[in-house]
């Protein structure tokens, strides 16, 4: 019985090793964007996806298809690849809204406070509601108290989704709950300043 279990165990390892090398990397150069997206998925599912992070960065920067770029941004966030931060910040200015959205999400997943100003500007000024909401969500994940002032300003955002996401971020960062009462939040903020 013990020998059978050993054989089964090594059989499973062999199957895993074969599946780990099955990504069709050559499809990343295909003229068909669907094949390029599939190639990104296969690379991300590899046993060692970290070896493809440089390629994901290149795709984010150079691919002609917006959905392929958005997918690359997603994987850079999923794998929390800090060297991609400058590219992801640049991608928040992409002409395509899906690239912007995935880039903002990725910045939140990486959780580096060097992106606070970028996220606060997007939260305040971006015309796309989802980009603004994801900016608040990203600030919540980063959890830096320096974001509090900008989040308080968005509590009266004309869009309820953005206002709610800003409130959720504030509550997570400060461990306080004053609802959307801006005056209470401002009073609390003043009370926190050293005297």
Number of C-alpha atoms within 10 A of each C-alpha: 5 7 8 8 10 11 11 12 11 11 12 12 12 12 10 13 13 10 13 16 14 12 17 14 17 10 17 21 12 13 11 11 18 15 18 25 21 18 21 25 16 17 26 22 14 18 13 11 16 15 12 17 20 14 15 25 22 15 21 28 17 12 19 12 18 19 20 26 28 25 23 30 30 24 23 30 24 16 15 19 18 16 13 22 21 12 15 29 18 15 23 23 14 18 10 15 18 20 27 27 24 26 34 32 25 28 36 27 22 22 20 18 16 12 20 22 13 15 28 22 13 22 29 17 11 16 10 13 15 18 26 28 24 26 31 33 24 27 35 25 19 22 21 16 13 13 21 23 14 19 24 22 16 24 23 17 15 9 13 14 14 26 22 19 23 31 26 18 26 28 16 16 19 14 8 11 14 13 14 16 13 15 11 13 21 15 10 14 14 11 10 9 7 5 5
